[in-house]
Amino acid sequence: MANSADGSNDGISRRSVLECMTWAGTGVLWTISGGVPHSLGLIDEAIAAEPNKFTFMQISDSHVGFDKPANPNVIGTLEEAIAKIKSLPAKPSFLIHTGDITHLSKPAEFDNAQGVLSKVGMDVHYVPGEHDLLDENAKLYLERYGKNAKGAGWYSFDAGGAHFVGLVNVANLKAGGLGNLGDEQLKWLADDLKGKSAETPIVVFAHIPLWTVYEKWGWGTDDGARALELLKRFGSVTVLNGHIHQVMQKVEGNVAFHTAMATAFPQPAPGAAPSPGPMKVPDDKLRSLLGITEVDIMRGQQRLALIDKPLQG
Amino acid sequence: MMTDGHAMQVSIADRLWPCAAVAALAGAVTAALILQTFAAAENATATIDNFTFAPERLIVHAGTTVTWRNEDDIPHTVASESRLFKSQALDTDDSFSFTFTNPGTYQYFCSLHPRMTGTVVVEP
């Protein structure tokens, strides 16, 4: 849907859909069972059928401080995203923010973002985007969100019968490269996963996609494959990312990859523009390209269902 | 860029020369210092737009101050691979300057978007 906002991108859009299973929609729900995606039908119907579910939300790329024409009011759209989460009939257990909370890592941007996000009324688990680590030694991010984290901000926790791992692939990036996890973090991940049974559903979240979406635009992680190697023995792995400001999905073996919409501004489909910068769309289309993601873990079943919900449309 | 720099140096020298001729000794020394400073103070510019440094390869003389200006609608940085220099995050219309004193080849990149790379070649 991100791609169809601009009629001129239709050709790319159709190709992207075929190649990457791109979609961003309302009400389509799918679940992973043994690595095979199944559509379960409309949201309400599916949720009603699963009273035992554990739910959490993902939002991404709020870019508080951004004020360019692609969206001069990113605080307003972040507020709308939070309001949408609060209006859900079943309260999610927590919220994951997959980075680029701020645009320029300024203290006021962190404060303003926090002012909105704290109203969601549930725990928020963060990982940083590259826009959140711009000050000296990433002090502002780590002071706020890195208290129980290692290194540049990675950590894990258990909830709803699943094991959640927040990774940082935006620190110490190397010239010419993509996102980067680094040896220290990968070693920590190997230790963290030790002793977890293969039946434990694993949810990994990080800012830049762990799989290569589009190398030319830097949309991938150089050593992402090393992380996936550590995850391959698990029966259900879900990888949640942001960074590219549009929904993309891929299933590889038991691993389901998913990137979320931004709450701030859309970006073009891979190769659809000269660069991956903010995409200006007609005002009445903007809210159909921004949104939130709901993730359901069905207890006793190794499958996660991901539902992308635009702010409007 | 280089040609402009030299042209400026000559015209300043022409204007300064009559002054130095009539000045006291101290004044002449000052004028000579001004000439020397100017000879080294060449400027060059590069732009950042569409996630690209332009020109991607910039050739300058030693002593040149290179100024990068971000004309993109997303922030970028200018970071030397050898860590010789690194800008703050440059928002739209922000600039960063660095003076290259020593000849050599300097690779740099955007630390936010590391696929963006550029080179400054400093000749004697």
Contacts between the chains, C-beta under 8 A, distances in Angstrom:
chain1	res1	chain2	res2	distance
A	68	B	73	4.8
A	68	B	92	7.1
A	70	B	73	7.3
A	103	B	75	7.0
A	104	B	75	6.0
A	104	B	89	5.5
A	104	B	91	6.2
A	105	B	89	7.2
A	130	B	112	4.7
A	130	B	113	7.7
A	131	B	75	7.2
A	131	B	112	7.2
A	134	B	75	7.5
A	134	B	77	8.0
A	134	B	88	7.5
A	134	B	89	4.3
A	134	B	112	7.7
A	173	B	111	5.9
A	173	B	112	7.5
A	173	B	114	4.3
A	174	B	114	6.0
A	175	B	79	7.9
A	175	B	81	5.0
A	175	B	107	6.6
A	175	B	108	7.7
A	175	B	109	3.7
A	175	B	114	5.5
A	175	B	117	5.6
A	176	B	109	6.8
A	176	B	114	6.3
A	176	B	115	6.7
A	176	B	117	5.6
A	177	B	114	5.0
A	177	B	115	7.5
A	178	B	114	7.4
A	178	B	115	7.2
A	215	B	115	8.0
A	216	B	115	7.3
A	217	B	51	7.5
A	217	B	115	7.2
A	218	B	113	5.5
A	218	B	114	6.8
A	218	B	115	4.2
A	274	B	50	4.9
A	275	B	50	3.9
A	275	B	51	4.1
A	275	B	52	7.3
A	275	B	72	7.6
A	276	B	51	6.6
A	277	B	50	7.0
A	277	B	51	6.9
A	277	B	72	6.3
A	277	B	73	5.5
A	277	B	74	5.2
A	278	B	73	5.7
A	278	B	74	6.6
